Amino acid sequence: MAICLVPPALSVRAQSHAAHAPSAPSPGRVELPWHADLLQGLPRHAVSMDVHGTPLQCRGVDLVDVLRRAGAMPTDPLRGAHLARRVEVRARDGYTVVFSLGELDPTLGKQRVYVADECDGRPLPAEAGPARLLIPGDSRPARSARQIQTFVIE
């Protein structure tokens, strides 16, 4: 049995797509330290989620809106180099979660990720705040990081 280590040539369709895809420049690495102004003026959403047996009724903004305002994600559907980008959310306690921009893009993956700064009508307590992620579509809350400190987009 022979094993081919040379990648097959791109199909005619793939070559055509690559040749005609607009190549919007990627803004490179963007680091956003947490501050309340990141959410200021963005559309707010009510988000309900069970986190480790505790039902939460929170309010926050869509992570996509935060990334777009920072210039780290285009408003048009993602294509080209942007499909290889990701956002890493780092928490004060060292916990880190990662999302691809493609999974967040409303025209592709449609994963809704919210940055919440209040739950049950109050600002988040120190052990959970100043902000946390809520991902209602996840089967378990493993990526619902709390104590958000920094967003790193690459």
C-alpha positions as CSV (number, residue, x, y, z in Angstrom):
1,M,0.0,0.0,0.0
2,A,1.5,3.3,-1.1
3,I,1.1,6.5,1.0
4,C,1.0,9.8,-0.8
5,L,2.7,12.6,1.2
6,V,2.2,15.2,-1.5
7,P,-1.0,17.1,-1.1
8,P,-3.4,16.8,-4.0
9,A,-3.7,19.8,-6.3
10,L,-6.5,22.2,-5.5
11,S,-9.7,21.5,-7.5
12,V,-10.6,23.9,-10.2
13,R,-13.4,25.2,-8.0
14,A,-11.0,25.8,-5.1
15,Q,-8.4,27.5,-7.3
16,S,-11.1,29.8,-8.7
17,H,-12.4,30.6,-5.2
18,A,-8.9,31.4,-3.9
19,A,-8.1,33.6,-6.9
20,H,-11.3,35.6,-6.6
21,A,-11.8,35.9,-2.9
22,P,-11.3,39.4,-1.7
23,S,-8.3,39.6,0.7
24,A,-9.4,42.1,3.3
25,P,-6.3,42.8,5.4
26,S,-6.3,41.2,8.8
27,P,-5.8,43.8,11.6
28,G,-3.2,41.5,13.2
29,R,-3.1,40.9,17.0
30,V,-5.5,43.0,19.0
31,E,-5.4,43.0,22.8
32,L,-8.4,44.4,24.7
33,P,-8.0,44.8,28.4
34,W,-11.3,44.6,30.3
35,H,-13.0,47.9,31.1
36,A,-16.7,48.7,31.4
37,D,-16.5,51.1,28.4
38,L,-16.1,48.0,26.2
39,L,-19.9,47.4,26.6
40,Q,-21.0,51.1,26.7
41,G,-23.6,51.9,24.1
42,L,-23.8,48.4,22.6
43,P,-27.1,46.5,22.3
44,R,-27.9,44.7,25.6
45,H,-29.5,41.3,25.7
46,A,-31.2,39.2,28.4
47,V,-29.4,35.9,28.8
48,S,-30.5,32.9,30.8
49,M,-28.2,30.0,31.6
50,D,-27.7,27.3,34.2
51,V,-24.1,27.5,35.5
52,H,-23.1,24.5,37.7
53,G,-26.7,24.1,38.9
54,T,-27.4,27.8,39.5
55,P,-29.8,29.4,37.1
56,L,-28.6,32.9,36.1
57,Q,-30.7,35.7,34.6
58,C,-28.1,38.1,33.2
59,R,-27.7,41.0,30.9
60,G,-24.8,41.6,28.6
61,V,-23.7,42.3,25.0
62,D,-22.9,40.0,22.1
63,L,-19.1,39.3,21.9
64,V,-19.3,39.9,18.2
65,D,-20.4,43.5,18.9
66,V,-17.4,44.0,21.2
67,L,-15.0,42.6,18.6
68,R,-16.5,44.7,15.8
69,R,-16.3,47.9,17.7
70,A,-12.6,47.2,18.5
71,G,-12.0,46.7,14.7
72,A,-11.0,43.1,15.4
73,M,-13.8,41.6,13.3
74,P,-15.4,43.0,10.1
75,T,-19.1,43.7,9.8
76,D,-19.3,41.8,6.5
77,P,-19.5,38.0,6.5
78,L,-16.0,36.6,7.2
79,R,-13.9,35.2,4.4
80,G,-10.3,34.8,3.6
81,A,-7.7,35.4,6.3
82,H,-10.4,36.3,8.9
83,L,-11.5,32.6,8.9
84,A,-8.2,31.6,10.5
85,R,-8.5,34.2,13.3
86,R,-9.6,33.5,16.9
87,V,-10.4,35.3,20.2
88,E,-8.9,34.2,23.4
89,V,-10.7,35.3,26.6
90,R,-8.4,35.4,29.6
91,A,-9.7,35.5,33.2
92,R,-8.1,37.0,36.3
93,D,-7.7,33.5,37.8
94,G,-5.8,32.2,34.7
95,Y,-8.7,30.4,33.1
96,T,-8.7,30.9,29.3
97,V,-11.2,30.0,26.6
98,V,-10.9,30.3,22.8
99,F,-13.4,30.9,20.0
100,S,-12.7,31.0,16.3
101,L,-14.1,34.1,14.6
102,G,-15.8,31.8,12.1
103,E,-17.9,30.1,14.8
104,L,-19.0,33.6,16.1
105,D,-19.8,35.0,12.7
106,P,-23.6,35.3,12.4
107,T,-23.5,34.1,8.8
108,L,-21.4,31.0,9.6
109,G,-21.2,29.3,12.9
110,K,-23.8,31.5,14.6
111,Q,-22.5,30.7,18.1
112,R,-23.9,33.3,20.5
113,V,-21.5,34.3,23.1
114,Y,-22.4,37.1,25.6
115,V,-20.3,39.3,27.8
116,A,-22.4,39.8,30.9
117,D,-21.7,42.4,33.5
118,E,-24.9,41.9,35.6
119,C,-26.9,39.0,36.8
120,D,-30.2,38.9,38.8
121,G,-30.5,42.7,38.4
122,R,-27.1,43.5,40.1
123,P,-23.5,44.0,39.0
124,L,-21.5,40.8,39.2
125,P,-19.9,40.1,42.6
126,A,-16.1,40.2,42.8
127,E,-15.7,36.4,42.6
128,A,-17.5,36.4,39.2
129,G,-16.9,39.9,37.8
130,P,-16.4,42.4,36.6
131,A,-17.7,40.4,33.6
132,R,-18.3,36.8,32.5
133,L,-19.0,34.9,29.4
134,L,-22.3,33.1,28.9
135,I,-22.8,30.7,26.0
136,P,-26.4,29.4,26.1
137,G,-25.8,27.1,23.2
138,D,-23.1,25.1,25.0
139,S,-24.2,21.8,26.6
140,R,-22.2,22.6,29.8
141,P,-20.8,25.9,31.1
142,A,-17.1,25.0,30.6
143,R,-16.5,28.1,28.4
144,S,-18.5,30.5,30.5
145,A,-15.4,32.1,31.9
146,R,-15.8,34.6,34.8
147,Q,-13.5,37.4,36.0
148,I,-12.7,38.5,32.4
149,Q,-9.5,40.3,32.3
150,T,-8.4,40.5,28.6
151,F,-9.6,39.6,25.1
152,V,-6.8,38.7,22.7
153,I,-7.7,38.5,19.0
154,E,-5.2,36.9,16.6
